[in-house]
Amino acid sequence: MTKKTPFTLTRRHVLATATAAALAAMTGIAPAHAADTIKIGLIASLSGPSAKSGEAITRGLTVAIDEINAAGGLLGKQVELLRRDDENNPGKGLVAARELVQREKVAVLFGGLQTPVSLAIVPFMNQSKAVFMGPWAAGTPITQNGAKENYIFRVSAFDSMVGVALVDRAVAVHGAKKPGMMLINNPWGESNEKSLLAALKVKGMENAGIEKIEQSDIDVVPQLTRLKSNGADAIFMVANVGPSAQVMKSLERMNWNVPVVSHWGPAGGRFSELGGPRAKDVEMIQTFTFSGNPSPKAAEMMAKLKKHFPEIKGEADVTPAVGIANAYDGMHLAALAIKNAGSIDGPAVRKGFYDIKSYDGLIKTYEMPFSPEKHDALGPEDLVFTQFIDGKIIPVK
């Protein structure tokens, strides 16, 4: 049985009309007016070590949907958000996708954090001709999946782009000549292995080895020792919060001060707390940060977040910002696609994404972000390197 995360008793969190939303929150029963709303689905990690990522995606969707509803909704109807917890389990994610698409008839299904979960859902979505929007999972094959009719879109970094950025950073900033890799042992790690090897090949560089990390590892000194013995002068790290924290704690035990250039996995939870004193040394890819961001839209968004969620007092309370920003922009782009389609029919909404001309978003101004050949809205120019300082994710100076 797919775990259903209860809604909070406030319009800000449920995002339907107030009376019906409160009834749904108290009883768990779908609102009587469900046919009169347009449903948006979310499958994400809403519990466990990466729950902060699911919370961030929820917050971005919440603010966007609230804005859409305040402006009259979509196709004359209010929009509501239905969430399901995938518990970092591809099987549970697929079950939840079937429920939300087949029973709840969501107009667009947003995926969450883990590449393996998204990859489990992708074939079903394409077969069902139902639109999927990825606001986080970065595996290149999620959108580049080979389907003749591709219903998978994304507002997120993706691995083939990130691999180039990680290699460029290691070479330009740290003078790396023989970097090593610490990669999570799952399809996300495999995607990044291909991307990093391709980026190194372009530069004619060798690597010091490719080591794998298990989600359950509590010590990775053996893997790091092999990389050190092979002459690694930088480490590319690709893993989510828990395994990434173990890498940094193991480096501390080894007293090895090698540069660590990372994908954005550590941003998904309490990395600055779990990673020990070396956590602050990780240079980590992001697509958005509130810290050091002069954009008026960033300040406006922070004000809205504080209004919607009283527990938010400052920038340290909105980590990871990428989940918020990617989901917020993804939702507004999905709304434009639905408006273009004039319906929630999957093929029509898919074409509606291709018909988007321009959108002034939180991350950037999107100009014709999607086409039949391009289902990723972000590019290399949208990446920024950051680090954890006092619980905040800030740009690296």
C-alpha positions in Angstrom: 0.0 0.0 0.0 1.4 3.4 -1.0 1.9 5.7 2.0 -0.3 8.7 1.9 1.1 11.8 3.6 -1.7 13.7 5.4 -2.3 17.3 4.4 -1.8 20.1 6.8 -5.0 21.8 7.9 -4.4 25.1 6.0 -5.1 26.2 2.5 -1.4 26.9 2.0 -0.5 23.2 2.3 -3.5 21.5 0.7 -4.2 24.1 -2.0 -7.8 23.4 -2.7 -10.8 25.3 -1.6 -10.7 25.8 2.1 -13.7 23.8 3.3 -13.1 20.7 1.1 -9.4 20.8 1.7 -9.9 20.8 5.5 -12.3 17.9 5.2 -9.8 15.9 3.1 -7.1 16.6 5.7 -9.3 15.5 8.6 -10.8 12.4 7.0 -8.3 11.3 4.3 -11.3 11.1 2.0 -11.1 12.8 -1.4 -13.1 16.0 -1.5 -16.5 15.8 -3.0 -15.7 18.5 -5.5 -12.7 16.5 -6.9 -14.1 16.5 -10.4 -14.1 20.3 -10.2 -10.4 20.6 -9.5 -7.3 20.1 -11.6 -5.0 17.7 -9.7 -1.3 17.8 -9.6 0.6 14.8 -8.2 3.9 14.6 -6.4 5.8 11.5 -5.6 8.9 12.2 -3.4 10.8 11.3 -0.3 8.6 12.7 2.4 10.2 10.7 5.2 13.7 9.4 5.9 17.1 11.1 5.6 16.2 12.9 2.4 12.8 14.2 3.6 14.0 17.8 3.4 14.2 17.5 -0.3 10.6 16.4 -0.5 9.6 19.2 1.8 11.4 21.7 -0.4 9.7 20.4 -3.5 6.3 20.6 -1.7 7.0 24.2 -0.7 7.9 25.3 -4.2 4.7 23.6 -5.6 2.6 25.0 -2.8 3.6 28.6 -3.5 3.2 28.3 -7.2 -0.2 26.6 -7.0 -1.4 29.2 -4.5 -0.4 31.9 -7.0 -2.2 30.1 -9.8 -5.4 29.7 -7.8 -5.3 33.3 -6.7 -5.2 34.3 -10.4 -8.3 32.2 -11.1 -6.9 28.6 -11.4 -6.5 26.7 -14.6 -9.2 26.2 -17.2 -11.7 27.8 -14.8 -10.9 25.3 -12.0 -8.9 25.5 -8.8 -5.7 23.4 -8.6 -5.0 20.9 -5.8 -1.8 19.0 -4.8 -1.8 15.3 -4.0 1.4 13.9 -2.4 2.7 10.4 -2.0 5.8 9.2 -0.2 8.0 6.9 -2.3 10.2 6.2 0.8 13.2 6.0 -1.6 11.7 2.8 -3.0 11.3 2.4 -6.8 8.5 -0.1 -6.4 6.5 2.1 -4.1 7.1 5.0 -6.4 5.6 3.1 -9.3 2.6 2.0 -7.3 2.0 5.6 -6.3 2.3 6.7 -10.0 -0.3 4.2 -11.1 -2.7 5.4 -8.4 -2.2 9.1 -9.1 -2.5 8.7 -12.9 -5.1 6.0 -13.2 -7.4 6.7 -10.3 -6.8 10.4 -9.4 -6.3 11.5 -13.0 -3.6 14.0 -12.2 -2.9 16.5 -15.0 0.9 16.4 -14.4 2.9 14.1 -12.1 5.9 15.6 -10.4 8.7 13.2 -9.5 11.0 13.6 -6.5 14.6 13.1 -5.5 15.9 9.7 -6.5 16.9 8.7 -10.1 16.1 5.0 -9.5 12.5 5.9 -8.5 12.0 8.2 -11.5 13.5 5.6 -13.9 11.0 3.1 -12.5 8.1 5.5 -13.3 9.2 6.7 -16.7 8.1 3.7 -18.8 4.6 3.7 -17.2 4.2 7.4 -17.8 5.2 7.1 -21.5 2.9 4.1 -22.0 0.0 5.9 -20.3 0.6 9.1 -22.3 0.7 11.0 -19.0 3.0 14.0 -18.4 5.8 13.7 -15.8 7.8 16.7 -14.6 11.1 16.2 -12.8 12.1 18.9 -10.3 15.2 17.1 -8.9 16.3 13.6 -10.1 19.3 14.2 -12.4 19.8 10.9 -14.2 20.3 11.7 -17.9 18.1 8.7 -19.1 15.1 10.1 -17.3 14.3 12.6 -20.1 16.6 11.0 -22.7 14.8 7.7 -22.5 14.5 6.8 -26.2 10.7 6.7 -26.2 9.1 7.5 -29.6 6.6 9.7 -27.8 8.3 11.2 -24.7 6.1 12.5 -21.9 9.0 13.2 -19.5 10.0 16.8 -18.9 12.4 18.3 -16.4 13.4 21.5 -14.6 16.6 20.4 -13.0 20.3 19.8 -13.5 21.0 16.5 -15.3 24.1 14.3 -15.2 25.6 14.7 -18.6 25.6 18.5 -18.0 26.8 18.2 -14.4 29.7 15.8 -15.4 31.2 18.5 -17.6 30.8 21.2 -14.9 32.4 19.0 -12.2 35.4 18.2 -14.4 35.8 21.8 -15.4 35.7 22.9 -11.8 38.3 20.4 -10.6 40.7 21.3 -13.4 40.3 25.1 -13.4 40.1 25.7 -9.6 42.0 22.8 -8.1 44.4 22.0 -10.9 43.3 18.4 -10.9 45.2 16.0 -13.3 44.1 12.6 -12.0 40.8 12.8 -10.1 39.0 9.8 -8.5 35.3 9.1 -8.2 33.1 8.1 -5.2 29.8 7.1 -6.7 26.6 5.7 -5.2 26.0 2.1 -6.3 22.7 2.6 -8.2 21.5 3.9 -11.6 22.3 7.5 -10.6 25.9 6.6 -9.9 26.0 4.7 -13.2 24.7 7.7 -15.1 27.3 9.9 -13.5 30.1 7.5 -14.2 29.3 7.7 -17.9 29.1 11.5 -17.8 32.3 12.0 -15.8 34.3 9.5 -18.0 33.0 11.3 -21.1 34.0 14.7 -19.7 37.5 13.4 -18.8 38.0 11.9 -22.2 37.3 15.2 -23.9 40.1 16.7 -21.9 42.4 13.7 -22.4 42.6 13.1 -18.7 42.9 9.8 -16.8 41.2 8.9 -13.6 42.6 7.5 -10.3 39.8 5.0 -10.0 36.0 4.6 -9.7 34.8 3.5 -6.2 31.3 2.7 -5.3 29.3 3.6 -2.1 26.4 1.6 -0.7 23.6 3.5 0.9 24.3 1.5 4.1 28.0 2.1 4.3 29.2 3.6 7.6 32.9 3.8 6.7 34.4 4.2 3.2 38.1 4.5 4.2 39.0 1.4 2.1 37.6 3.0 -1.1 39.2 6.3 -0.4 42.5 4.6 0.5 42.6 3.0 -2.9 42.0 6.3 -4.6 44.7 8.0 -2.5 47.2 5.2 -3.4 46.4 5.6 -7.1 47.3 9.3 -6.9 43.9 11.0 -6.8 44.3 14.8 -6.6 40.5 15.5 -6.4 37.4 13.5 -5.7 34.2 13.6 -7.6 31.4 12.7 -5.2 27.9 11.6 -6.3 25.6 10.4 -3.5 22.8 11.6 -1.4 23.0 12.9 2.1 23.9 9.8 4.2 26.6 8.3 2.0 28.1 11.7 1.2 28.4 12.3 4.9 30.2 9.1 5.4 32.7 10.1 2.7 33.5 13.3 4.5 33.8 11.7 7.9 36.1 9.0 6.4 38.3 11.7 4.9 38.5 13.4 8.3 39.6 10.1 9.9 42.3 9.7 7.2 43.4 13.3 7.5 43.3 13.6 3.7 42.6 17.1 2.6 41.8 16.3 -1.0 39.4 18.7 -2.8 35.8 17.2 -3.1 33.7 18.4 -6.0 30.1 17.1 -5.7 26.8 16.7 -7.5 23.9 18.2 -5.5 23.0 15.1 -3.4 24.3 16.5 -0.1 21.8 19.4 -0.4 18.8 17.0 0.2 19.0 16.8 4.0 21.1 17.5 7.1 24.5 17.1 5.5 26.1 20.0 7.3 25.2 18.2 10.6 25.9 14.7 9.5 29.1 15.2 7.5 31.2 16.5 10.4 33.8 19.3 10.2 34.7 18.5 6.6 31.2 19.0 5.3 31.9 22.7 4.7 34.7 21.8 2.3 32.5 20.2 -0.3 31.9 22.2 -3.4 28.4 21.3 -4.6 26.4 22.0 -7.8 23.1 23.8 -7.5 20.7 25.5 -9.8 19.5 28.2 -7.4 20.4 29.7 -4.0 18.8 32.4 -2.0 22.1 33.4 -0.4 24.0 36.0 -2.3 21.2 36.2 -4.9 20.4 39.9 -5.9 17.3 39.0 -7.9 14.2 40.8 -6.8 12.2 37.6 -7.6 14.4 35.7 -5.0 13.6 38.2 -2.3 9.9 38.1 -3.3 9.9 34.3 -3.1 11.6 34.3 0.3 8.9 36.7 1.6 6.1 34.3 0.2 7.8 31.3 1.8 7.9 33.0 5.2 4.2 33.9 4.9 3.1 30.4 3.8 5.3 28.6 6.3 5.8 30.3 9.7 8.6 28.0 10.6 10.8 29.6 8.0 12.7 32.4 9.6 15.7 32.8 7.2 17.8 31.2 4.5 18.9 28.3 6.7 15.3 27.2 6.9 14.8 26.8 3.1 17.6 24.3 2.4 17.6 22.9 -0.2 16.6 25.9 -2.3 17.0 24.0 -5.5 14.0 21.8 -4.6 11.9 25.0 -4.0 13.0 26.8 -7.2 12.9 23.8 -9.6 9.4 22.8 -8.4 8.2 26.4 -8.4 9.3 27.1 -12.0 8.3 23.6 -13.1 4.7 24.1 -11.8 4.3 27.5 -13.6 5.6 25.9 -16.8 3.2 23.0 -16.4 0.4 25.6 -15.9 1.3 27.3 -19.1 1.3 23.9 -20.9 -2.2 23.1 -19.6 -3.4 26.6 -20.7 -1.9 26.0 -24.1 -3.5 22.6 -24.3 -7.0 23.8 -23.2 -7.4 20.5 -21.4 -5.6 18.0 -19.2 -5.4 15.4 -21.9 -1.8 14.0 -21.8 -0.9 14.4 -25.5 -2.4 17.9 -25.6 -0.5 18.9 -22.5 2.7 17.5 -24.0 2.3 19.6 -27.0 1.4 22.5 -24.7 5.0 22.3 -23.3 6.4 22.7 -26.8 4.2 25.7 -27.3 5.5 27.7 -24.3 7.2 30.9 -25.7 8.5 32.6 -22.6 8.3 32.5 -18.8 10.0 34.8 -16.3 10.8 32.3 -13.6 12.7 32.2 -10.3 15.8 30.6 -11.8 15.8 32.5 -15.0 13.7 33.7 -17.9 12.8 30.7 -20.0 12.7 31.2 -23.8 11.1 28.3 -25.6 12.3 25.9 -22.9 11.1 22.7 -24.5 10.9 21.1 -27.9 10.4 17.5 -29.2 14.2 17.2 -29.2 14.8 19.0 -25.8 12.9 18.0 -22.6 15.4 19.6 -20.2 14.7 23.3 -19.5 18.0 24.2 -17.8 21.5 24.4 -19.2 25.1 24.7 -18.1 24.7 28.5 -17.6 22.2 27.8 -14.9 24.6 25.9 -12.6 26.4 27.5 -9.6 28.9 25.9 -7.1 28.0 26.3 -3.5 29.1 25.1 0.0 27.4 24.6 3.4 28.3 27.4 5.9 26.5 27.4 9.2 23.6 25.3 7.8 23.2 27.6 4.8 24.0 26.8 1.2 25.9 29.7 -0.2 27.8 30.3 -3.5 31.5 29.5 -3.3 33.6 32.6 -3.5 
